[in-house]
């Protein structure tokens, strides 16, 4: 009886080998219950033959051998499941409508079914690996796109810089006006009015001593500590968008924090007349509108670390007929030429300047030929500018971090395309006016 079984098993195995030679490599990957059942039959019959030849060598498998056998079977099932999954993705034929081998060695065309092992934990592993690979591909794609964008930005910067240095000449210094903190003298009012007039005529003006040195020191310590904490904890929502990201970033400040609140109130009070005469009525010499109609739009720190790259020349707001925002950059430490001062191109907050800039692909033309100025500021000084003005941050080639504290105000009724995503924490957006801050 054992000899008959041996010959029968050998005959079935030969048929199975002949059939597998006829299968395509793709179909040969499909291993279902019937085939595996037949394989187990072959093994058991061969084992019986071996036992008949030498019964004395028979022994029960040890627990270790039994565990090893089970692990091999699990690995085999997982491998088969993964091959099935890859086959389903990359083969042109339907994933599970295949020719399958039954236990009797017959072939038939099976309908859609679910292969053995493609479920529960094994299914999860396959799907997880696939999603992981897809995610890696997406991240790589985004990184490549970011690198391409940065390269294009750098190319634009180099072309602008070369054009301006060749044709526009050497930069001058930003014109400064003087304000006496906490003073109501007539001369100071005249200085404030002069500052507003310069701002309207040129689009930018420097203001001395917007913040005291003590306030600057306290605020700088707070900003550096807050940035270090958020970098460590990876709490990114406090970091805003900024042009040319290499070693340069915006950090949104917390208006409820005492040091920040003190600095905002002090700076806003010292800029009150300039803001009221520009954002309030936008007509110098006229009656300024109520300060509760002048909205706080931005509150952040602009940080430029050593080796930060130069920004392309740009406006913060594309041209609108009426002024919609006024930004003040306040130096929290002296800003030297090497630290990357802000470069402004006066009188480019006009329709003609914007049209020329765009028609020349932002690489040349009359707008970039205008004399430009740099904001070389002392601690506490500020540069005030119309958001439509062409400007850029220059490269920081020093070994020091440059931090500019900045606030932006604008008329509530102005057409401002940036109002919904300007650099301010969401809990403060649209909630504070000049009057609120100065109270």
C-alpha positions in Angstrom: 0.0 0.0 0.0 2.8 2.4 0.8 4.5 1.7 -2.5 1.2 2.4 -4.4 0.8 5.7 -2.6 4.4 6.6 -3.4 4.0 6.0 -7.1 0.7 7.9 -7.1 2.2 10.8 -5.4 5.2 10.8 -7.8 2.8 10.8 -10.7 0.8 13.7 -9.4 3.9 15.7 -8.6 5.2 15.2 -12.2 1.9 16.4 -13.6 2.1 19.4 -11.3 5.7 20.2 -12.5 4.5 20.0 -16.2 1.6 22.3 -15.5 3.8 24.9 -13.7 6.1 25.0 -16.7 3.1 26.0 -18.8 2.1 28.9 -16.5 3.4 32.4 -17.2 5.7 33.9 -14.5 2.9 36.2 -13.4 0.4 33.3 -13.0 2.9 31.2 -11.2 2.9 33.8 -8.4 -0.7 33.0 -7.6 -0.8 30.4 -4.8 -4.3 29.6 -3.4 -5.7 27.1 -1.0 -6.1 24.2 -3.5 -2.5 24.4 -4.7 -1.2 24.6 -1.2 -3.4 21.7 -0.2 -2.0 19.6 -3.0 1.5 20.6 -1.9 0.8 19.4 1.6 -0.5 16.1 0.2 2.8 15.6 -1.8 4.8 16.3 1.4 2.7 13.9 3.5 2.9 11.1 0.9 6.6 11.5 0.4 7.0 11.5 4.2 5.0 8.2 4.3 7.4 6.7 1.8 10.4 7.7 3.8 8.9 6.2 6.9 8.3 2.9 5.1 11.9 2.6 4.1 13.3 3.2 7.5 10.8 3.2 10.4 13.6 3.2 12.9 14.6 6.8 12.0 11.1 8.2 12.8 10.8 10.6 15.7 8.5 13.3 16.9 9.7 16.8 16.1 10.9 18.8 19.0 9.1 22.0 20.2 11.9 24.1 18.8 11.6 22.5 15.4 7.9 22.8 15.5 8.1 26.6 16.3 10.7 27.0 13.5 8.4 25.3 11.0 5.5 27.6 12.0 7.6 30.7 11.6 8.7 29.6 8.2 5.1 29.0 7.2 4.1 32.5 8.5 6.9 34.1 6.5 5.9 32.2 3.5 2.3 33.3 3.8 3.4 37.0 4.3 5.7 36.8 1.3 2.9 35.3 -0.8 0.5 38.0 0.3 3.0 40.7 -0.7 3.6 39.1 -4.1 -0.1 39.0 -4.6 -0.5 42.6 -3.8 2.3 43.7 -6.1 0.9 41.5 -8.8 -2.5 43.1 -8.4 -1.1 46.6 -8.9 1.3 46.1 -11.7 -0.2 43.4 -13.9 -2.5 44.3 -16.7 -4.8 41.4 -16.1 -7.5 41.4 -13.4 -5.8 40.9 -10.0 -7.8 37.9 -8.8 -9.5 36.5 -12.0 -6.7 34.0 -12.7 -6.2 30.4 -13.8 -5.8 28.5 -10.6 -4.6 24.9 -9.8 -6.9 22.7 -7.8 -6.0 19.7 -5.6 -6.8 17.4 -8.5 -4.5 19.1 -10.9 -7.3 20.6 -13.0 -7.3 24.1 -14.4 -10.3 26.4 -14.5 -10.8 30.2 -14.9 -11.6 31.5 -11.5 -13.8 34.5 -10.9 -12.9 37.4 -8.6 -12.0 36.2 -5.2 -9.8 37.1 -2.2 -6.5 35.3 -2.0 -5.6 33.4 1.1 -3.5 35.4 3.6 -4.6 38.8 2.2 -6.4 39.8 5.3 -6.1 41.0 8.9 -2.5 41.6 10.1 -0.8 40.6 6.9 -3.1 42.9 4.9 -2.3 45.7 7.2 1.5 45.3 6.8 1.2 45.3 3.0 -1.0 48.4 3.0 1.2 50.2 5.6 4.4 49.6 3.5 2.6 50.8 0.4 1.3 53.9 2.0 4.8 54.5 3.6 6.4 54.3 0.2 3.8 56.6 -1.4 4.3 59.1 1.4 8.0 59.0 0.9 7.5 59.7 -2.8 5.3 62.7 -2.0 7.8 64.2 0.5 10.6 63.7 -2.0 8.5 65.4 -4.7 7.8 68.4 -2.4 11.4 68.7 -1.4 12.4 68.7 -5.1 9.8 71.3 -5.9 11.0 73.5 -3.0 14.6 73.2 -4.2 13.5 74.2 -7.7 11.5 77.1 -6.4 14.5 78.3 -4.3 16.8 78.0 -7.3 14.4 80.1 -9.4 14.2 82.7 -6.6 18.0 82.8 -6.3 18.3 83.3 -10.1 15.9 86.2 -10.0 17.7 87.8 -7.0 21.0 87.6 -8.9 19.6 89.2 -12.0 17.9 92.0 -10.1 21.0 92.7 -8.1 23.3 92.8 -11.1 20.9 95.1 -12.9 20.6 97.5 -10.0 24.3 97.6 -9.2 25.1 98.3 -12.8 22.5 100.9 -13.7 20.9 102.3 -10.5 24.1 103.1 -8.7 25.0 103.0 -5.0 22.3 102.8 -2.3 21.8 105.8 0.0 20.4 105.8 3.5 16.8 105.9 4.5 15.7 109.4 5.5 15.1 109.6 9.2 12.7 111.9 11.2 12.9 112.6 14.9 10.2 111.9 17.5 10.5 112.7 21.2 8.9 109.9 23.2 6.1 110.9 25.6 6.2 114.6 24.5 3.5 116.9 23.3 5.7 119.8 22.2 4.7 121.6 19.0 8.1 120.8 17.4 7.4 117.1 17.9 3.9 117.4 16.3 5.7 119.1 13.3 8.1 116.2 13.1 5.3 113.7 13.2 3.5 115.6 10.5 6.7 115.7 8.5 7.0 112.0 8.9 3.5 111.5 7.5 4.3 113.7 4.6 7.5 111.9 3.7 5.7 108.6 4.0 3.0 109.7 1.6 5.4 111.3 -0.9 8.1 108.6 -0.9 6.4 105.5 0.4 8.9 105.1 3.2 10.4 107.0 6.1 12.7 106.3 9.1 11.6 107.2 12.6 14.1 107.5 15.4 13.5 106.0 18.9 10.2 104.2 18.3 11.1 102.0 21.2 13.4 102.6 24.2 16.6 100.5 24.4 15.3 98.8 27.6 12.1 97.7 25.8 14.2 96.5 22.9 16.4 94.4 25.1 13.5 92.8 27.0 11.6 92.1 23.7 14.7 90.6 22.0 15.3 88.2 25.0 11.7 87.2 24.9 11.7 86.6 21.1 14.9 84.5 21.1 13.6 82.4 24.0 10.2 81.9 22.4 11.7 80.9 19.0 14.1 78.4 20.7 11.2 76.8 22.6 9.0 76.5 19.6 11.8 75.1 17.5 12.4 72.5 20.1 8.7 71.5 20.4 8.1 71.8 16.6 5.1 74.0 17.2 5.2 75.4 13.7 1.9 77.4 13.6 3.7 80.4 15.2 6.0 80.6 12.2 4.8 82.6 9.2 5.5 82.7 5.5 8.5 84.7 4.3 10.2 85.3 0.9 13.6 83.5 0.6 13.6 81.1 3.5 17.3 80.4 3.8 18.1 81.3 7.4 15.2 83.8 7.4 11.7 83.4 9.0 8.8 85.3 10.5 7.7 84.5 14.1 4.2 85.5 15.1 4.1 87.2 18.6 1.6 86.8 21.4 -0.1 90.1 22.1 -1.2 88.9 25.5 2.4 88.3 26.6 3.4 91.3 28.9 6.7 92.1 27.2 5.1 92.0 23.7 2.0 94.0 24.9 4.3 96.7 26.4 6.3 97.0 23.1 3.2 97.2 20.9 1.7 99.9 23.1 4.9 101.9 23.2 5.6 101.8 19.5 1.9 102.4 18.5 1.8 105.5 20.8 4.9 106.9 19.3 3.6 106.3 15.7 0.1 107.4 16.5 0.1 110.7 14.6 1.8 109.3 11.5 -0.6 106.3 11.4 -3.7 108.5 12.0 -2.7 110.9 9.2 -2.0 108.1 6.7 -4.2 105.1 7.6 -6.9 107.2 9.1 -7.7 109.6 6.2 -4.9 109.0 3.7 -4.9 112.8 3.1 -2.1 114.8 4.8 -3.4 117.8 6.6 -7.0 116.6 6.7 -8.9 115.5 9.8 -7.9 112.0 10.7 -10.6 109.5 11.2 -11.3 107.7 14.5 -8.5 105.5 15.6 -11.0 102.6 16.1 -11.1 102.4 12.3 -7.4 101.7 12.1 -6.9 97.9 12.3 -3.9 96.0 13.7 -3.1 93.7 10.7 0.3 92.1 11.6 2.4 91.5 14.7 5.6 89.5 14.4 9.4 89.4 14.4 11.3 89.1 11.2 14.5 87.1 11.8 17.5 87.0 9.5 20.2 84.7 10.7 23.9 84.7 9.5 24.2 83.6 5.9 20.5 84.4 5.1 20.1 85.1 1.4 18.9 88.3 -0.2 15.2 88.5 -1.1 13.9 89.4 -4.5 12.6 93.0 -4.8 8.8 92.8 -4.2 5.8 94.7 -2.8 3.9 93.2 0.2 0.7 94.2 -1.6 0.0 94.4 -5.3 -1.0 97.9 -6.4 -4.3 99.2 -5.1 -5.6 102.8 -5.7 -5.7 103.6 -2.0 -3.2 102.8 0.7 -4.3 99.6 2.5 -1.4 98.9 5.0 1.5 100.6 6.7 4.3 98.4 8.2 6.9 99.5 10.7 10.2 97.5 11.1 11.8 98.3 14.5 15.4 97.3 15.0 16.0 95.4 18.3 19.8 95.8 17.9 21.9 98.0 15.6 21.6 97.0 12.0 24.8 97.4 10.1 25.4 97.0 6.3 26.7 93.5 6.9 23.6 92.4 8.8 21.3 92.7 5.8 19.4 96.0 6.2 16.1 96.4 4.3 16.4 98.0 0.9 13.6 100.3 -0.2 13.0 101.9 -3.6 11.2 105.2 -2.9 8.3 106.3 -5.0 7.5 102.8 -6.3 4.1 102.6 -4.5 2.4 103.9 -7.7 0.5 102.3 -10.6 3.2 103.3 -13.1 6.0 101.7 -11.0 4.1 98.4 -10.6 3.2 98.2 -14.3 6.9 98.8 -15.3 8.1 96.2 -12.7 5.7 93.6 -14.1 6.3 94.4 -17.8 10.0 93.9 -17.3 9.4 90.5 -15.6 10.5 92.0 -12.3 14.1 91.9 -13.5 14.8 95.4 -14.8 13.2 98.6 -16.1 12.5 102.1 -14.7 11.3 100.9 -11.3 14.6 99.2 -10.5 16.6 102.1 -11.9 15.2 104.5 -9.2 17.7 105.4 -6.5 17.3 103.0 -3.6 17.9 103.4 0.1 18.9 101.1 3.0 17.5 101.1 6.5 20.7 101.3 8.6 19.0 101.6 12.0 20.1 102.1 15.6 18.5 100.1 18.3 14.9 101.2 18.7 14.7 103.0 15.4 12.0 102.1 12.9 11.4 102.1 9.1 7.8 102.9 8.2 6.6 102.0 4.7 3.6 101.7 2.5 2.9 98.0 1.8 2.7 98.7 -2.0 6.4 99.9 -2.0 9.0 97.8 -3.7 11.6 96.6 -1.2 13.6 93.6 -0.1 15.7 92.2 2.7 19.4 92.0 1.8 21.8 89.2 2.7 23.2 88.9 6.2 26.9 88.3 5.8 27.7 89.0 9.5 27.9 86.5 12.3 25.0 88.1 14.2 21.3 87.4 14.1 19.2 90.4 13.0 15.8 90.7 14.5 13.2 93.3 13.4 10.0 93.7 15.5 7.2 94.7 13.2 3.6 95.9 13.4 1.3 96.6 10.5 -1.8 98.8 10.6 -4.4 99.6 7.9 -7.8 101.2 7.4 -10.6 98.8 8.2 -12.5 99.7 5.0 -9.5 99.4 2.7 -9.2 96.9 -0.1 -6.5 94.6 1.3 -6.0 91.2 -0.4 -3.7 90.1 2.5 -6.0 90.7 5.4 -7.1 87.1 5.8 -3.6 85.6 5.9 -1.3 88.4 7.1 1.4 87.5 9.7 -0.5 87.6 13.0 -1.8 84.8 15.3 -5.4 83.8 14.4 -6.8 84.7 17.9 -5.8 88.3 17.3 -6.8 88.7 13.6 -9.4 91.4 13.1 -9.8 92.0 16.9 -7.6 95.1 17.7 -7.5 98.6 16.6 -4.9 101.4 17.1 -7.3 102.8 19.8 -7.4 99.4 21.6 -3.7 99.0 21.6 -2.9 102.5 22.9 -5.5 102.4 25.6 
